[in-house]
Amino acid sequence: MTEPVQEPGEPFGLERHPARVVAFSDAVIAIAITLLVLEIHPPHDTSHLLHGLAALWPSYLAYAVTFMLIGQVWANHHIMFDHIRSADRVVLFLNTVLLMDVAFLPFAASVLAAALRDGHGQRTAVVLHGITFELAAVLFNVIWWYACHDRRLLATSIDAAGATAIGRRFRLALVWLGTGTLLGALLPAAGMAVIASFILYYWLPIAGEIARVKRRRGGADPG
């Protein structure tokens, strides 16, 4: 039995369906987002429990912001792979690096909570937190650019306008998170506010993210 011959210029592993990539990614993201809560430790002194719970506000803040941002990573990962019909080795590699970054986020959140709690190293903690999400944004842009560069990787569910709209939103994430990270190096609270404000905007739908469905009337496409 002869080995299949790969055509020149054909992405390696073009026949791979991305379903397993998405399933594996979902598992890694689910584990990372669950690990966030392990950083929040119950107060040791239960005789002043209310005060002790209130004193954990840095952990609550780091948990809430990071949880919602990882949730955005998950949502936009699905949006991206809804339109990627084939995954070659480059896509597999880039997605693995993205997941490695996601798995690091619970540590970055823990460092941020500790810095806010102790009042020291807040600039470094905010920058570390921001850089980790900025790297995720970079990888989203690279994966999407690579998929769009070779249209054979994209499904027919998206047109050029939709691909451009998704790419524009991903590029905006680079600027938004980068601005928050740089600002955090000077004013940690302001940097966190910019990064947190990113959460509200990024849950808005992206034009072209939903697969186009042709409606038929009497067996003919509408004009």
C-alpha positions as a printed NumPy array, in Angstrom:
array([[  0.   ,   0.   ,   0.   ],
       [  1.537,   3.295,  -1.058],
       [  1.717,   6.368,   1.168],
       [ -0.486,   9.293,   0.095],
       [  1.469,  11.925,  -1.786],
       [  1.171,  15.459,  -0.507],
       [  0.673,  18.06 ,  -3.177],
       [  3.17 ,  20.962,  -3.31 ],
       [  1.988,  23.87 ,  -1.183],
       [ -0.654,  21.779,   0.594],
       [ -0.68 ,  22.336,   4.383],
       [  0.48 ,  19.232,   6.22 ],
       [ -2.41 ,  17.293,   7.72 ],
       [ -5.078,  19.229,   5.869],
       [ -7.423,  16.294,   6.317],
       [ -7.427,  16.738,  10.11 ],
       [-10.783,  17.877,  11.385],
       [-10.412,  20.489,  14.18 ],
       [-12.978,  18.788,  16.458],
       [-10.284,  17.126,  18.563],
       [ -8.349,  20.391,  18.733],
       [-11.416,  22.158,  20.1  ],
       [-12.207,  19.337,  22.559],
       [ -8.658,  19.28 ,  23.914],
       [ -8.623,  23.081,  24.138],
       [-11.932,  23.082,  26.018],
       [-10.485,  20.634,  28.552],
       [ -7.347,  22.706,  29.161],
       [ -9.321,  25.947,  29.465],
       [-11.815,  24.301,  31.84 ],
       [ -9.008,  23.076,  34.096],
       [ -7.269,  26.472,  34.074],
       [-10.437,  28.379,  34.901],
       [-11.278,  25.938,  37.725],
       [ -7.82 ,  26.192,  39.268],
       [ -8.365,  29.915,  39.845],
       [-10.563,  29.302,  42.864],
       [ -7.845,  27.262,  44.603],
       [ -5.925,  30.491,  45.219],
       [ -8.696,  31.726,  47.527],
       [ -7.992,  30.29 ,  50.972],
       [-10.592,  30.445,  53.774],
       [ -9.719,  32.651,  56.782],
       [ -7.99 ,  30.814,  59.625],
       [ -9.625,  32.939,  62.323],
       [-13.325,  32.09 ,  62.236],
       [-14.02 ,  34.204,  65.326],
       [-13.888,  37.261,  63.027],
       [-15.072,  35.498,  59.921],
       [-16.79 ,  38.451,  58.257],
       [-13.667,  40.571,  58.565],
       [-11.534,  37.711,  57.334],
       [-13.739,  37.145,  54.291],
       [-13.721,  40.858,  53.479],
       [ -9.926,  40.918,  53.706],
       [ -9.795,  38.436,  50.831],
       [-10.93 ,  41.09 ,  48.334],
       [ -7.632,  40.952,  46.378],
       [ -8.214,  37.264,  45.723],
       [-11.836,  37.906,  44.713],
       [-10.736,  40.647,  42.318],
       [ -7.983,  38.588,  40.703],
       [-10.368,  35.619,  40.462],
       [-13.232,  37.562,  38.881],
       [-11.132,  39.451,  36.328],
       [ -9.107,  36.401,  35.309],
       [-12.152,  34.118,  35.183],
       [-14.014,  36.457,  32.849],
       [-10.948,  36.969,  30.648],
       [-10.372,  33.214,  30.353],
       [-14.061,  32.92 ,  29.531],
       [-13.441,  35.308,  26.646],
       [-10.501,  33.196,  25.513],
       [-12.831,  30.185,  25.448],
       [-15.631,  32.007,  23.607],
       [-13.371,  33.537,  20.98 ],
       [-11.509,  30.261,  20.55 ],
       [-14.834,  28.712,  19.548],
       [-15.616,  31.616,  17.231],
       [-12.256,  31.132,  15.546],
       [-12.512,  27.362,  15.178],
       [-16.116,  27.569,  14.018],
       [-14.583,  28.838,  10.798],
       [-11.413,  26.731,  10.656],
       [-12.364,  23.505,   8.879],
       [ -8.898,  21.918,   8.81 ],
       [ -5.956,  21.98 ,  11.211],
       [ -2.462,  21.326,   9.903],
       [  0.629,  20.979,  12.064],
       [  1.187,  24.734,  12.208],
       [ -2.291,  25.273,  13.628],
       [ -1.755,  22.424,  16.099],
       [  1.55 ,  23.921,  17.243],
       [  0.227,  27.476,  17.61 ],
       [ -2.847,  26.24 ,  19.458],
       [ -0.612,  24.228,  21.822],
       [  1.405,  27.355,  22.628],
       [ -1.857,  29.215,  23.248],
       [ -2.982,  26.513,  25.683],
       [  0.382,  26.639,  27.442],
       [ -0.209,  30.349,  28.011],
       [ -3.761,  29.717,  29.251],
       [ -2.494,  27.114,  31.714],
       [ -0.133,  29.767,  33.146],
       [ -2.962,  32.191,  33.934],
       [ -3.882,  30.751,  37.388],
       [ -0.298,  31.44 ,  38.49 ],
       [ -0.443,  35.004,  37.136],
       [ -3.739,  35.538,  38.98 ],
       [ -2.219,  34.187,  42.195],
       [  0.737,  36.573,  41.906],
       [ -1.642,  39.464,  41.291],
       [ -3.767,  38.609,  44.33 ],
       [ -0.689,  38.309,  46.566],
       [  0.674,  41.665,  45.397],
       [ -2.649,  43.422,  45.957],
       [ -2.957,  41.808,  49.376],
       [  0.585,  42.691,  50.526],
       [  0.75 ,  46.106,  48.888],
       [  4.12 ,  45.371,  47.306],
       [  5.096,  44.494,  43.735],
       [  1.774,  45.573,  42.305],
       [  3.296,  47.049,  39.142],
       [  5.149,  43.821,  38.388],
       [  2.085,  41.709,  39.144],
       [ -0.212,  43.733,  36.887],
       [  2.368,  43.669,  34.078],
       [  2.803,  39.885,  34.446],
       [ -0.964,  39.405,  34.367],
       [ -1.329,  41.7  ,  31.37 ],
       [  1.564,  40.192,  29.427],
       [  0.105,  36.706,  29.852],
       [ -3.174,  37.807,  28.273],
       [ -1.324,  39.869,  25.674],
       [  0.529,  36.734,  24.59 ],
       [ -2.81 ,  34.96 ,  24.214],
       [ -4.005,  37.842,  22.027],
       [ -0.855,  37.589,  19.908],
       [ -1.429,  33.872,  19.368],
       [ -5.072,  34.404,  18.442],
       [ -3.957,  36.888,  15.81 ],
       [ -1.252,  34.588,  14.461],
       [ -3.584,  31.57 ,  14.225],
       [ -6.304,  33.586,  12.526],
       [ -3.843,  35.259,  10.141],
       [ -2.379,  31.887,   9.224],
       [ -5.804,  30.373,   8.607],
       [ -6.907,  33.335,   6.497],
       [ -3.613,  33.343,   4.604],
       [ -4.432,  29.874,   3.276],
       [ -8.143,  29.951,   2.558],
       [ -8.192,  26.15 ,   2.27 ],
       [ -8.075,  26.061,   6.064],
       [-11.23 ,  28.161,   6.381],
       [-14.775,  26.872,   6.08 ],
       [-17.177,  28.256,   3.523],
       [-19.321,  29.533,   6.397],
       [-17.399,  32.804,   6.449],
       [-16.786,  35.352,   3.728],
       [-13.976,  37.881,   3.383],
       [-15.924,  40.566,   5.265],
       [-16.559,  38.234,   8.202],
       [-12.922,  37.123,   8.324],
       [-11.83 ,  40.768,   8.309],
       [-14.256,  41.638,  11.125],
       [-12.971,  38.824,  13.329],
       [ -9.367,  39.76 ,  12.564],
       [-10.099,  43.393,  13.427],
       [-11.512,  42.39 ,  16.816],
       [ -8.475,  40.221,  17.525],
       [ -6.113,  43.084,  16.619],
       [ -8.04 ,  45.415,  18.895],
       [ -7.338,  43.02 ,  21.766],
       [ -3.605,  43.49 ,  21.169],
       [ -3.889,  47.261,  21.533],
       [ -6.35 ,  47.2  ,  24.426],
       [ -4.477,  44.676,  26.567],
       [ -1.123,  46.193,  25.638],
       [ -2.316,  49.636,  26.755],
       [ -3.565,  48.248,  30.068],
       [ -0.292,  46.401,  30.628],
       [  1.878,  49.457,  29.922],
       [ -0.345,  51.661,  32.065],
       [ -0.15 ,  49.082,  34.844],
       [  3.625,  49.487,  34.925],
       [  3.035,  53.099,  36.016],
       [ -0.366,  53.024,  37.725],
       [ -1.399,  49.479,  38.684],
       [ -4.999,  50.385,  39.532],
       [ -5.481,  52.221,  36.234],
       [ -3.923,  49.359,  34.293],
       [ -6.252,  46.849,  35.925],
       [ -9.219,  49.115,  35.188],
       [ -8.32 ,  49.225,  31.475],
       [ -7.884,  45.447,  31.316],
       [-11.139,  44.884,  33.222],
       [-13.05 ,  47.242,  30.901],
       [-11.928,  45.008,  28.06 ],
       [-14.206,  42.298,  29.467],
       [-17.42 ,  44.232,  28.855],
       [-16.639,  45.101,  25.242],
       [-15.251,  41.762,  24.186],
       [-18.406,  39.842,  25.065],
       [-20.222,  41.736,  22.322],
       [-20.822,  39.65 ,  19.182],
       [-18.459,  40.   ,  16.236],
       [-19.932,  40.723,  12.815],
       [-19.587,  37.603,  10.687],
       [-18.951,  35.219,  13.582],
       [-22.138,  33.244,  12.919],
       [-22.083,  30.887,   9.968],
       [-24.042,  32.137,   7.002],
       [-27.144,  30.112,   6.214],
       [-28.716,  30.319,   2.79 ],
       [-32.455,  30.604,   3.002],
       [-34.332,  28.963,   0.179],
       [-37.767,  29.719,  -1.125],
       [-39.237,  27.253,  -3.513],
       [-35.823,  25.609,  -3.944],
       [-34.119,  28.797,  -5.169],
       [-31.739,  31.14 ,  -3.424],
       [-33.136,  34.605,  -2.75 ],
       [-31.861,  37.222,  -5.135]])
